[in-house]
Amino acid sequence: MADEYRICTRCVIDSSDPGVTFNENGVCSSCTRYEDVKAISGYRPGESEKELEHTVATMKENSKDLPYDCILGISGGVDSAYMAYLANKLGLRVLAVHVDSGWNTPVAEENIRRMCEKLDMKLHTYTVDWPTMKELTRAYLLSGVANIDVPQDHLFCSAIFEMAKKHKVKYILNGSNIATEGAAAPFSLQHTYRDGWHLRSIYKKHGRGMSLKKYPMLSLYRSWFGLPGVTKINLLNYIPYSKTEAMETLSREFGWEYYGGKHFESVFTRYFQAVYLPRKFGYDKRRSHLSCLVMNGEMTREEALEELAQPACSPEQIAADEAQILEKLDIDPAEWQRILNAPPTPNDAYFSQQKLLDLAKRLMGQRKLDQVKKKIYTVK
């Protein structure tokens, strides 16, 4: 039966994501992808250390006449915080950039302050124009699509590119990693956060007319290939990264505090993952996050299932987050309940770059597109 419920026999990813498939042994496609990606780009004892040494030396040499060796986006979360710690140990001159989208938790802000002060790391806080961010975020909530976190994620990416260009930085340190995120493919019903056409289309239908000129938007080229002349470095892939050990180190060295869940350093993202996706789409994003830890050997499948049996947030936290979000975005609570209970809106209800991307794949092939991206991001 097409609608038969299934759950992976290795991790805790299940058929609540219609894009997940299972092999004859009941192992999900995320597990298979994790092993494939890890084999190609994951940590390899001995080899990765040499690659890291070469990469750091190249970064320093190519940036010796510049004020910074690299730029790093710091959110207060574990991955970006540990990356800042590692970059400092490697002797890199780092410009830390925090993008304030208006949804910071106090814990995240304190984590950032402690890290940068103790590491003596230059911190620049990029604050978006709140009235513009408010209207765009409000439009996404009214849209009913799966990925209402796009206004934040698009902003984070475009702002880092903008700051890299402004300070003539040649390298961007990225906290994405295979060890704890290699199986964390986006929910298949979510549209990419990089698509500026989709963003504008949603705003055109649900916005209240304010110009988006104060919101930094990714160009078509940057959305696919990044910033010319700037190389992205996934620093955590060069080490045997463990989220558990990273959190212990950060807590011991900096008094860093955990914020309750992956990406829960943002009030909006916490509500998006804990309430919006489960209520409207029947999808618990923790399945993907916990499965990565299972595959990385940091927890057992049974421990992950036990965590999933508990609510992502307390009822009190959910109520507080919802009240704060609706008040800040001028959304009536009754109207919001109607939106939550309404059927999901498909992504193709709005104009996007998808057809153009599909055409490029047909003309060039996915392999060729991947080669172009790899060439752009190769350290020389």
C-alpha contacts under 8 A as a table, 3 or more apart, distances in Angstrom:
res1	aa1	res2	aa2	distance
1	M	4	E	5.33
5	Y	14	D	7.54
5	Y	15	S	5.92
5	Y	16	S	7.81
6	R	14	D	5.58
6	R	15	S	5.33
7	I	12	V	6.28
7	I	13	I	5.92
7	I	14	D	4.01
7	I	15	S	6.34
7	I	26	G	7.64
7	I	28	C	7.87
8	C	11	C	5.45
8	C	12	V	5.72
8	C	13	I	5.69
8	C	14	D	5.97
8	C	22	F	7.27
8	C	26	G	5.65
8	C	27	V	5.05
8	C	28	C	5.28
9	T	12	V	7.54
9	T	25	N	7.68
9	T	26	G	5.51
9	T	27	V	5.51
9	T	28	C	7.80
10	R	27	V	6.03
10	R	28	C	7.86
10	R	31	C	7.66
10	R	301	R	7.06
11	C	27	V	7.96
11	C	28	C	8.00
11	C	31	C	7.48
11	C	291	S	5.15
11	C	294	V	6.31
11	C	295	M	7.12
11	C	301	R	5.74
12	V	287	R	5.71
12	V	288	S	7.55
12	V	290	L	7.46
12	V	291	S	5.71
12	V	301	R	6.68
12	V	304	A	7.04
12	V	305	L	6.82
13	I	28	C	7.16
13	I	30	S	7.84
13	I	287	R	5.27
13	I	288	S	6.05
13	I	291	S	6.63
14	D	17	D	6.73
14	D	20	V	7.41
14	D	28	C	7.87
14	D	287	R	7.76
15	S	18	P	5.92
15	S	19	G	7.97
15	S	20	V	6.23
15	S	21	T	7.75
16	S	282	G	6.51
16	S	283	Y	5.70
17	D	20	V	5.76
17	D	187	F	6.46
17	D	188	S	6.46
17	D	189	L	7.78
17	D	283	Y	6.72
18	P	21	T	7.99
18	P	188	S	6.93
18	P	189	L	7.93
19	G	187	F	7.83
19	G	188	S	5.29
19	G	189	L	7.85
20	V	28	C	6.60
20	V	29	S	5.96
20	V	30	S	7.27
21	T	28	C	5.63
21	T	29	S	5.33
22	F	25	N	7.62
22	F	26	G	5.28
22	F	27	V	5.32
22	F	28	C	4.33
22	F	29	S	5.94
23	N	26	G	5.25
23	N	27	V	5.52
23	N	28	C	6.52
23	N	29	S	7.57
24	E	27	V	7.49
27	V	31	C	6.72
27	V	32	T	7.62
28	C	31	C	5.54
28	C	32	T	6.76
29	S	32	T	5.04
29	S	33	R	6.11
30	S	33	R	5.05
30	S	34	Y	6.01
30	S	183	A	5.08
30	S	184	A	7.49
30	S	185	A	7.36
31	C	34	Y	5.02
31	C	35	E	6.40
31	C	183	A	6.32
31	C	295	M	7.54
32	T	35	E	5.35
32	T	36	D	6.30
33	R	36	D	5.03
33	R	37	V	6.04
33	R	182	G	7.68
33	R	183	A	6.66
34	Y	37	V	5.34
34	Y	38	K	5.92
34	Y	178	I	7.63
34	Y	182	G	5.11
34	Y	183	A	5.00
35	E	38	K	5.10
35	E	39	A	6.05
36	D	39	A	5.29
36	D	40	I	6.52
37	V	40	I	5.21
37	V	41	S	5.88
37	V	42	G	6.82
37	V	178	I	7.37
37	V	182	G	7.05
38	K	41	S	5.38
38	K	42	G	4.13
38	K	43	Y	7.38
38	K	178	I	6.34
38	K	179	A	7.67
38	K	182	G	7.31
39	A	42	G	5.89
41	S	178	I	7.76
41	S	237	N	7.40
42	G	178	I	6.11
42	G	179	A	7.23
42	G	237	N	5.84
42	G	238	Y	7.49
43	Y	48	S	5.88
43	Y	237	N	5.71
43	Y	238	Y	5.55
43	Y	239	I	5.92
43	Y	240	P	6.03
44	R	47	E	5.56
44	R	48	S	5.25
44	R	238	Y	7.91
45	P	48	S	6.02
45	P	49	E	7.10
46	G	49	E	5.47
46	G	50	K	6.62
47	E	50	K	5.30
47	E	51	E	6.27
48	S	51	E	4.94
48	S	52	L	6.00
48	S	238	Y	5.12
48	S	239	I	6.92
49	E	52	L	5.06
49	E	53	E	6.19
49	E	238	Y	6.56
49	E	239	I	7.27
50	K	53	E	5.10
50	K	54	H	6.22
51	E	54	H	5.12
51	E	55	T	6.00
51	E	238	Y	7.39
52	L	55	T	4.99
52	L	56	V	6.07
52	L	238	Y	5.93
53	E	56	V	5.35
53	E	57	A	6.14
54	H	57	A	5.17
54	H	58	T	6.08
55	T	58	T	5.14
55	T	59	M	6.15
55	T	379	V	6.69
56	V	59	M	5.06
56	V	60	K	6.21
56	V	90	L	7.49
56	V	92	L	7.63
57	A	60	K	5.22
57	A	61	E	6.13
58	T	61	E	5.10
58	T	62	N	6.02
58	T	379	V	7.41
58	T	380	K	6.99
59	M	62	N	5.33
59	M	63	S	6.05
59	M	69	D	6.14
59	M	70	C	7.74
59	M	170	K	8.00
59	M	171	Y	7.24
60	K	63	S	5.16
60	K	64	K	5.76
60	K	69	D	5.85
60	K	92	L	7.26
61	E	64	K	5.35
62	N	65	D	7.78
62	N	170	K	7.91
63	S	66	L	5.13
63	S	67	P	7.70
63	S	68	Y	6.78
63	S	69	D	5.20
63	S	169	V	7.72
63	S	170	K	7.15
64	K	67	P	7.77
64	K	69	D	7.42
66	L	69	D	7.11
66	L	168	K	7.54
66	L	169	V	7.51
67	P	93	R	7.74
68	Y	71	I	7.38
68	Y	93	R	5.09
68	Y	94	V	5.75
68	Y	95	L	6.35
68	Y	169	V	6.53
69	D	92	L	6.05
69	D	93	R	5.09
69	D	94	V	6.12
69	D	169	V	6.78
69	D	170	K	7.27
69	D	171	Y	6.88
70	C	92	L	7.41
70	C	93	R	6.66
70	C	94	V	5.28
70	C	95	L	6.41
70	C	169	V	5.81
70	C	170	K	6.49
70	C	171	Y	4.71
70	C	172	I	5.54
70	C	173	L	6.73
71	I	94	V	5.63
71	I	95	L	4.73
71	I	96	A	5.91
71	I	97	V	7.12
71	I	160	I	7.86
71	I	164	A	6.64
71	I	169	V	6.72
71	I	171	Y	6.44
71	I	172	I	4.96
71	I	173	L	6.16
72	L	80	S	7.77
72	L	84	A	7.39
72	L	94	V	6.78
72	L	95	L	6.19
72	L	96	A	4.85
72	L	97	V	6.01
72	L	172	I	6.00
72	L	173	L	5.08
72	L	174	N	6.91
73	G	80	S	6.87
73	G	96	A	5.88
73	G	97	V	4.85
73	G	98	H	5.76
73	G	99	V	7.48
73	G	156	F	7.99
73	G	160	I	6.78
73	G	173	L	7.51
73	G	174	N	7.46
74	I	77	G	7.53
74	I	80	S	5.16
74	I	81	A	6.48
74	I	84	A	7.81
74	I	96	A	6.26
74	I	97	V	5.91
74	I	98	H	5.12
74	I	99	V	7.80
74	I	112	I	7.12
75	S	80	S	6.44
75	S	81	A	7.56
75	S	98	H	6.00
75	S	99	V	7.44
75	S	108	A	6.74
75	S	112	I	7.03
75	S	265	E	7.36
76	G	80	S	6.89
76	G	81	A	6.09
76	G	107	V	7.76
76	G	108	A	4.39
76	G	109	E	6.45
76	G	110	E	7.77
76	G	111	N	5.21
76	G	112	I	5.05
76	G	265	E	6.70
77	G	80	S	5.92
77	G	81	A	6.04
77	G	108	A	6.80
77	G	111	N	7.98
77	G	258	Y	7.88
77	G	259	Y	7.87
77	G	262	K	7.83
77	G	263	H	6.88
77	G	265	E	6.28
78	V	81	A	5.15
78	V	82	Y	5.95
78	V	243	K	7.46
78	V	246	A	7.17
78	V	247	M	6.41
78	V	250	L	8.00
78	V	258	Y	7.86
79	D	82	Y	5.33
79	D	83	M	6.09
79	D	175	G	5.50
79	D	176	S	7.60
79	D	243	K	7.71
80	S	83	M	4.98
80	S	84	A	6.23
80	S	174	N	7.80
80	S	175	G	5.36
81	A	84	A	5.16
81	A	85	Y	6.40
81	A	112	I	7.61
81	A	115	M	7.14
81	A	250	L	7.63
82	Y	85	Y	4.90
82	Y	86	L	6.11
82	Y	246	A	6.27
82	Y	247	M	8.00
82	Y	250	L	6.88
83	M	86	L	5.02
83	M	87	A	5.98
83	M	173	L	7.92
83	M	175	G	6.48
83	M	235	L	7.00
83	M	236	L	6.79
84	A	87	A	5.13
84	A	88	N	6.18
84	A	96	A	7.96
84	A	115	M	7.93
85	Y	88	N	5.26
85	Y	89	K	6.39
85	Y	115	M	7.89
85	Y	119	L	7.50
86	L	89	K	5.04
86	L	90	L	6.27
87	A	90	L	5.06
87	A	91	G	6.47
87	A	92	L	5.55
87	A	94	V	7.44
88	N	91	G	5.15
88	N	92	L	5.73
88	N	93	R	7.46
88	N	94	V	7.66
88	N	119	L	6.97
89	K	92	L	7.67
93	R	121	M	8.00
94	V	121	M	6.53
94	V	122	K	6.93
95	L	121	M	6.92
95	L	122	K	5.36
95	L	123	L	6.24
95	L	124	H	7.37
96	A	116	C	7.91
96	A	121	M	6.85
96	A	122	K	5.96
96	A	123	L	4.75
96	A	124	H	6.21
97	V	123	L	5.77
97	V	124	H	4.83
97	V	125	T	5.70
97	V	126	Y	6.82
97	V	160	I	7.30
98	H	123	L	7.32
98	H	124	H	6.30
98	H	125	T	4.73
98	H	126	Y	5.98
99	V	125	T	5.87
99	V	126	Y	4.67
99	V	127	T	6.10
99	V	128	V	7.66
99	V	155	L	7.87
99	V	156	F	6.10
99	V	159	A	7.18
100	D	103	W	7.31
100	D	104	N	6.91
100	D	125	T	6.72
100	D	126	Y	5.93
100	D	127	T	4.88
100	D	128	V	6.58
101	S	104	N	7.30
101	S	127	T	6.63
101	S	128	V	6.08
101	S	130	W	7.61
101	S	133	M	7.30
101	S	152	Q	6.32
101	S	155	L	7.81
102	G	128	V	7.95
102	G	130	W	6.89
103	W	266	S	5.38
103	W	267	V	5.31
103	W	268	F	5.98
104	N	108	A	6.51
104	N	109	E	6.78
104	N	265	E	6.46
104	N	266	S	5.04
104	N	267	V	6.32
105	T	108	A	5.36
105	T	109	E	6.57
105	T	265	E	5.64
105	T	266	S	5.80
105	T	267	V	6.11
106	P	109	E	5.18
106	P	110	E	6.19
107	V	110	E	5.21
107	V	111	N	6.15
107	V	257	E	6.79
107	V	258	Y	7.85
107	V	259	Y	6.54
107	V	265	E	7.19
108	A	111	N	5.07
108	A	112	I	6.29
108	A	259	Y	7.37
108	A	265	E	5.37
108	A	266	S	7.88
109	E	112	I	5.23
109	E	113	R	6.29
110	E	113	R	5.08
110	E	114	R	6.14
111	N	114	R	5.28
111	N	115	M	6.13
111	N	255	G	7.83
111	N	256	W	5.35
111	N	257	E	6.70
112	I	115	M	5.25
112	I	116	C	6.15
113	R	116	C	5.49
113	R	117	E	6.01
114	R	117	E	5.33
114	R	118	K	6.10
114	R	254	F	6.27
114	R	255	G	7.48
114	R	256	W	7.39
115	M	118	K	5.51
115	M	119	L	6.04
115	M	254	F	6.22
115	M	256	W	7.75
116	C	119	L	5.15
116	C	120	D	5.65
116	C	121	M	4.83
116	C	122	K	6.91
116	C	123	L	6.67
117	E	120	D	5.01
117	E	121	M	6.57
118	K	121	M	7.79
118	K	254	F	7.26
126	Y	159	A	7.39
128	V	133	M	6.94
128	V	214	K	7.68
128	V	215	Y	6.96
129	D	132	T	5.62
129	D	133	M	6.26
129	D	214	K	6.35
129	D	215	Y	7.11
130	W	133	M	4.90
130	W	134	K	5.78
131	P	134	K	5.06
131	P	135	E	6.31
132	T	135	E	5.32
132	T	136	L	6.28
132	T	210	M	7.04
132	T	211	S	7.46
132	T	212	L	6.25
132	T	214	K	6.75
132	T	215	Y	6.66
133	M	136	L	5.22
133	M	137	T	6.01
133	M	151	P	7.32
133	M	215	Y	7.16
134	K	137	T	5.27
134	K	138	R	5.98
134	K	328	K	7.52
134	K	329	L	5.95
135	E	138	R	5.06
135	E	139	A	6.19
135	E	207	G	6.22
135	E	208	R	6.99
135	E	210	M	7.34
135	E	329	L	7.33
136	L	139	A	5.15
136	L	140	Y	6.49
136	L	151	P	6.65
136	L	203	Y	6.22
136	L	207	G	6.63
137	T	140	Y	5.15
137	T	141	L	6.47
137	T	148	I	7.50
137	T	149	D	7.99
137	T	151	P	5.96
137	T	329	L	7.66
138	R	141	L	5.23
138	R	142	L	6.40
138	R	207	G	7.43
138	R	329	L	5.68
138	R	330	D	7.91
138	R	331	I	7.73
139	A	142	L	5.14
139	A	143	S	6.12
139	A	202	I	6.70
139	A	203	Y	5.62
139	A	205	K	7.90
139	A	206	H	4.74
139	A	207	G	5.09
140	Y	143	S	4.95
140	Y	144	G	7.09
140	Y	145	V	7.37
140	Y	148	I	5.30
140	Y	151	P	7.91
140	Y	202	I	6.75
140	Y	203	Y	7.36
140	Y	206	H	7.54
141	L	144	G	6.19
141	L	145	V	7.94
141	L	148	I	6.12
142	L	206	H	6.51
142	L	339	I	6.92
143	S	202	I	6.66
143	S	206	H	6.69
143	S	345	T	7.05
144	G	148	I	7.92
144	G	339	I	6.83
144	G	340	L	7.87
144	G	342	A	8.00
144	G	343	P	7.91
144	G	344	P	5.57
144	G	345	T	5.02
145	V	148	I	6.48
145	V	190	Q	7.51
145	V	344	P	6.18
145	V	345	T	4.96
145	V	346	P	6.23
145	V	347	N	6.22
146	A	189	L	6.16
146	A	190	Q	4.99
146	A	191	H	7.42
146	A	277	L	7.02
146	A	281	F	7.40
146	A	344	P	7.29
146	A	345	T	7.59
146	A	346	P	7.96
146	A	347	N	7.84
147	N	150	V	6.06
147	N	190	Q	4.97
147	N	191	H	6.28
147	N	192	T	7.96
147	N	193	Y	7.77
148	I	151	P	7.34
148	I	272	F	7.35
149	D	152	Q	5.69
149	D	153	D	6.36
149	D	193	Y	7.83
149	D	268	F	7.78
149	D	269	T	6.61
149	D	272	F	7.21
150	V	153	D	5.05
150	V	154	H	5.63
150	V	192	T	7.75
150	V	193	Y	4.76
150	V	194	R	7.95
150	V	199	L	7.77
151	P	154	H	5.48
151	P	155	L	6.07
151	P	193	Y	7.66
151	P	199	L	7.87
152	Q	155	L	5.13
152	Q	156	F	6.18
153	D	156	F	5.09
153	D	157	C	6.39
153	D	193	Y	6.06
153	D	194	R	7.99
154	H	157	C	5.37
154	H	158	S	6.13
154	H	193	Y	5.41
154	H	194	R	5.75
154	H	217	M	7.43
154	H	218	L	7.50
155	L	158	S	5.22
155	L	159	A	5.73
155	L	215	Y	7.55
155	L	216	P	6.56
155	L	217	M	7.32
156	F	159	A	5.39
156	F	160	I	6.28
157	C	160	I	5.42
157	C	161	F	6.43
158	S	161	F	5.10
158	S	162	E	6.11
158	S	216	P	6.07
158	S	217	M	6.18
158	S	218	L	5.56
159	A	162	E	4.90
159	A	163	M	6.14
159	A	216	P	6.58
160	I	163	M	5.12
160	I	164	A	6.05
161	F	164	A	5.06
161	F	165	K	6.19
161	F	226	G	7.87
161	F	227	L	6.52
162	E	165	K	5.24
162	E	166	K	6.16
163	M	166	K	4.95
163	M	167	H	6.14
164	A	167	H	5.41
164	A	168	K	5.78
164	A	169	V	4.91
164	A	170	K	7.28
164	A	171	Y	7.94
164	A	172	I	7.56
164	A	230	V	7.88
165	K	168	K	4.99
165	K	169	V	6.48
166	K	169	V	7.86
169	V	172	I	7.68
169	V	230	V	7.14
170	K	229	G	6.45
170	K	230	V	4.51
170	K	231	T	6.21
171	Y	230	V	5.37
171	Y	231	T	4.80
171	Y	232	K	5.80
171	Y	233	I	6.90
172	I	230	V	7.08
172	I	231	T	6.17
172	I	232	K	4.76
172	I	233	I	5.99
173	L	232	K	6.01
173	L	233	I	4.89
173	L	234	N	6.09
173	L	235	L	6.33
174	N	232	K	6.53
174	N	233	I	5.77
174	N	234	N	4.88
174	N	235	L	6.61
175	G	234	N	6.14
175	G	235	L	6.87
175	G	236	L	6.56
176	S	181	E	6.93
176	S	234	N	6.22
176	S	236	L	7.44
177	N	180	T	6.28
177	N	181	E	5.61
177	N	182	G	6.62
177	N	234	N	6.52
177	N	235	L	7.91
177	N	236	L	5.75
177	N	237	N	5.55
178	I	181	E	5.14
178	I	182	G	4.01
178	I	183	A	7.76
178	I	237	N	6.33
179	A	182	G	5.99
179	A	237	N	7.25
179	A	240	P	7.72
179	A	241	Y	6.21
179	A	242	S	7.21
179	A	292	C	7.29
179	A	293	L	7.95
179	A	296	N	5.90
180	T	183	A	7.77
180	T	241	Y	7.86
180	T	242	S	7.40
180	T	243	K	6.96
180	T	289	H	7.66
180	T	292	C	5.00
180	T	293	L	5.71
180	T	296	N	6.47
181	E	184	A	4.96
181	E	289	H	7.01
181	E	292	C	5.69
182	G	185	A	7.59
182	G	292	C	6.54
183	A	288	S	6.74
183	A	289	H	7.92
183	A	291	S	7.14
183	A	292	C	5.53
184	A	288	S	5.12
184	A	289	H	6.06
184	A	291	S	7.93
184	A	292	C	6.64
185	A	188	S	7.80
185	A	288	S	7.48
186	P	190	Q	6.69
187	F	190	Q	5.48
187	F	285	K	7.62
188	S	191	H	7.86
189	L	346	P	7.95
189	L	347	N	7.79
190	Q	347	N	7.64
191	H	347	N	6.54
192	T	195	D	6.08
193	Y	196	G	7.91
194	R	218	L	7.01
194	R	223	S	5.21
194	R	224	W	7.75
195	D	198	H	5.49
195	D	199	L	6.48
195	D	218	L	7.85
195	D	220	L	7.79
195	D	223	S	6.68
195	D	352	S	6.69
195	D	353	Q	6.28
196	G	199	L	4.92
196	G	200	R	6.17
196	G	217	M	6.53
196	G	218	L	6.27
196	G	219	S	7.28
196	G	220	L	7.49
196	G	223	S	7.90
196	G	352	S	7.77
197	W	200	R	5.23
197	W	201	S	6.16
197	W	351	F	6.45
197	W	352	S	4.99
197	W	353	Q	6.18
198	H	201	S	5.05
198	H	202	I	6.25
198	H	350	Y	6.17
198	H	351	F	5.41
198	H	352	S	4.33
198	H	353	Q	7.06
199	L	202	I	5.36
199	L	203	Y	6.27
200	R	203	Y	5.02
200	R	204	K	5.95
201	S	204	K	5.07
201	S	205	K	6.50
201	S	350	Y	5.68
201	S	351	F	5.66
201	S	352	S	7.57
202	I	205	K	5.39
202	I	206	H	6.11
202	I	207	G	7.62
202	I	350	Y	6.31
203	Y	206	H	5.19
203	Y	207	G	4.64
204	K	207	G	5.73
204	K	209	G	7.75
207	G	210	M	7.33
211	S	214	K	7.59
212	L	215	Y	5.32
213	K	216	P	7.36
218	L	221	Y	7.96
218	L	222	R	5.84
218	L	223	S	5.61
219	S	222	R	5.19
219	S	223	S	5.99
220	L	223	S	5.24
220	L	224	W	6.66
221	Y	224	W	5.45
221	Y	225	F	5.85
221	Y	226	G	6.98
222	R	225	F	5.15
222	R	226	G	4.17
222	R	227	L	5.66
223	S	226	G	6.14
225	F	372	V	7.94
225	F	373	K	5.79
225	F	376	I	7.31
226	G	230	V	7.77
227	L	230	V	5.54
227	L	231	T	7.89
228	P	376	I	7.37
229	G	376	I	7.76
230	V	376	I	7.95
230	V	377	Y	7.57
231	T	376	I	6.76
231	T	377	Y	4.70
231	T	378	T	6.74
231	T	379	V	6.74
232	K	377	Y	5.63
233	I	377	Y	7.61
234	N	237	N	5.86
234	N	238	Y	7.78
235	L	238	Y	5.84
235	L	239	I	7.82
236	L	239	I	5.69
236	L	240	P	7.89
236	L	241	Y	6.27
237	N	240	P	7.48
237	N	241	Y	7.24
241	Y	246	A	7.56
242	S	245	E	5.29
242	S	246	A	6.00
242	S	296	N	7.89
242	S	298	E	7.39
243	K	246	A	4.96
243	K	247	M	6.14
243	K	298	E	7.89
244	T	247	M	5.32
244	T	248	E	6.40
244	T	298	E	7.10
245	E	248	E	5.07
245	E	249	T	6.18
246	A	249	T	5.12
246	A	250	L	6.14
247	M	250	L	5.15
247	M	251	S	6.04
247	M	256	W	7.91
247	M	258	Y	7.73
248	E	251	S	5.24
248	E	252	R	6.11
249	T	252	R	5.18
249	T	253	E	5.95
250	L	253	E	5.27
250	L	254	F	5.51
250	L	255	G	6.71
250	L	256	W	5.45
251	S	254	F	5.59
251	S	255	G	4.52
251	S	256	W	4.44
251	S	257	E	6.34
252	R	255	G	5.94
252	R	256	W	7.64
253	E	256	W	7.83
258	Y	261	G	7.89
259	Y	264	F	6.03
259	Y	265	E	5.87
260	G	264	F	6.25
261	G	264	F	5.10
261	G	265	E	7.98
261	G	270	R	7.92
261	G	312	A	7.81
262	K	265	E	7.80
262	K	289	H	7.30
263	H	266	S	6.32
263	H	269	T	6.46
263	H	270	R	6.77
264	F	267	V	6.54
264	F	269	T	6.21
264	F	270	R	4.66
265	E	269	T	7.87
265	E	270	R	7.49
266	S	269	T	5.24
266	S	270	R	6.06
267	V	270	R	5.18
267	V	271	Y	6.41
267	V	321	D	6.46
268	F	271	Y	5.26
268	F	272	F	6.08
268	F	321	D	7.53
268	F	325	I	7.08
269	T	272	F	4.82
269	T	273	Q	6.06
270	R	273	Q	5.41
270	R	274	A	5.87
271	Y	274	A	5.10
271	Y	275	V	5.38
271	Y	276	Y	6.58
271	Y	318	I	6.80
271	Y	321	D	6.49
271	Y	322	E	7.12
272	F	275	V	5.74
272	F	276	Y	4.79
272	F	277	L	6.21
273	Q	276	Y	6.20
273	Q	277	L	5.67
273	Q	278	P	7.33
273	Q	284	D	7.04
273	Q	285	K	6.20
274	A	277	L	6.98
274	A	278	P	6.76
274	A	284	D	7.36
274	A	312	A	5.64
274	A	313	C	6.65
274	A	318	I	7.94
275	V	278	P	5.59
275	V	279	R	5.80
275	V	318	I	7.61
276	Y	279	R	5.33
276	Y	280	K	5.80
276	Y	281	F	7.66
276	Y	340	L	7.13
277	L	280	K	5.47
277	L	281	F	5.15
277	L	282	G	6.35
277	L	283	Y	5.47
277	L	284	D	6.61
277	L	285	K	7.67
278	P	281	F	5.54
278	P	282	G	4.29
278	P	283	Y	4.58
278	P	284	D	5.38
279	R	282	G	5.74
279	R	283	Y	7.81
279	R	340	L	6.88
279	R	341	N	7.73
280	K	340	L	5.78
280	K	341	N	6.61
280	K	342	A	7.68
280	K	343	P	7.33
280	K	344	P	6.55
281	F	344	P	6.99
284	D	287	R	6.01
285	K	288	S	5.65
285	K	289	H	6.72
286	R	289	H	4.95
286	R	290	L	5.77
286	R	308	L	7.28
287	R	290	L	5.39
287	R	291	S	5.92
287	R	308	L	7.43
288	S	291	S	5.13
288	S	292	C	6.46
289	H	292	C	5.43
289	H	293	L	6.94
290	L	293	L	5.16
290	L	294	V	6.33
290	L	304	A	5.99
291	S	294	V	4.88
291	S	295	M	6.15
291	S	301	R	7.74
291	S	304	A	7.41
292	C	295	M	5.14
292	C	296	N	6.11
293	L	296	N	4.97
293	L	297	G	6.18
293	L	298	E	5.10
293	L	299	M	5.89
294	V	297	G	5.19
294	V	298	E	5.82
294	V	299	M	4.99
294	V	300	T	5.50
294	V	301	R	6.00
294	V	304	A	7.44
295	M	298	E	7.64
296	N	299	M	7.94
297	G	300	T	7.10
299	M	303	E	6.25
299	M	304	A	6.93
300	T	303	E	5.15
300	T	304	A	6.38
301	R	304	A	5.08
301	R	305	L	6.25
302	E	305	L	5.08
302	E	306	E	6.22
303	E	306	E	5.05
303	E	307	E	6.32
304	A	307	E	5.12
304	A	308	L	6.24
305	L	308	L	5.03
305	L	309	A	6.28
306	E	309	A	5.15
306	E	310	Q	6.99
307	E	310	Q	5.41
308	L	311	P	7.09
308	L	312	A	7.70
311	P	314	S	6.64
313	C	317	Q	6.16
313	C	318	I	6.36
314	S	317	Q	5.18
314	S	318	I	6.29
315	P	318	I	5.10
315	P	319	A	6.09
316	E	319	A	5.17
316	E	320	A	6.17
317	Q	320	A	5.12
317	Q	321	D	6.08
318	I	321	D	5.16
318	I	322	E	6.04
319	A	322	E	5.20
319	A	323	A	6.12
320	A	323	A	5.23
320	A	324	Q	6.18
321	D	324	Q	5.17
321	D	325	I	6.10
322	E	325	I	5.20
322	E	326	L	6.06
323	A	326	L	5.40
323	A	327	E	6.05
324	Q	327	E	5.30
324	Q	328	K	6.11
325	I	328	K	5.25
325	I	329	L	6.11
326	L	329	L	5.18
326	L	330	D	5.85
326	L	331	I	4.96
326	L	332	D	6.84
326	L	333	P	6.84
327	E	330	D	5.28
327	E	331	I	6.56
331	I	335	E	6.98
331	I	336	W	6.67
332	D	335	E	5.17
332	D	336	W	6.20
333	P	336	W	4.97
333	P	337	Q	6.32
334	A	337	Q	5.22
334	A	338	R	6.46
335	E	338	R	5.10
335	E	339	I	6.39
336	W	339	I	5.03
336	W	340	L	6.17
337	Q	340	L	5.02
337	Q	341	N	6.15
338	R	341	N	5.24
338	R	342	A	6.04
339	I	342	A	5.14
345	T	349	A	7.06
346	P	349	A	5.70
347	N	350	Y	6.07
348	D	351	F	6.65
348	D	352	S	7.48
352	S	355	K	7.37
353	Q	356	L	5.36
353	Q	357	L	6.17
354	Q	357	L	5.02
354	Q	358	D	6.05
355	K	358	D	5.00
355	K	359	L	6.12
356	L	359	L	5.05
356	L	360	A	6.27
357	L	360	A	5.05
357	L	361	K	6.25
358	D	361	K	5.08
358	D	362	R	6.30
359	L	362	R	5.09
359	L	363	L	6.19
360	A	363	L	5.11
360	A	364	M	5.72
360	A	365	G	7.16
361	K	364	M	5.25
361	K	365	G	4.41
361	K	366	Q	5.16
361	K	369	L	7.15
362	R	365	G	5.34
362	R	366	Q	7.79
364	M	367	R	7.82
364	M	368	K	5.72
364	M	369	L	6.66
365	G	368	K	5.40
365	G	369	L	6.52
366	Q	369	L	5.10
366	Q	370	D	6.16
367	R	370	D	5.12
367	R	371	Q	6.21
368	K	371	Q	4.97
368	K	372	V	6.29
369	L	372	V	5.15
369	L	373	K	6.39
370	D	373	K	5.11
370	D	374	K	6.07
371	Q	374	K	4.97
371	Q	375	K	6.06
372	V	375	K	5.14
372	V	376	I	6.35
373	K	376	I	5.15
373	K	377	Y	6.32
374	K	377	Y	5.13
374	K	378	T	5.99
375	K	378	T	5.29
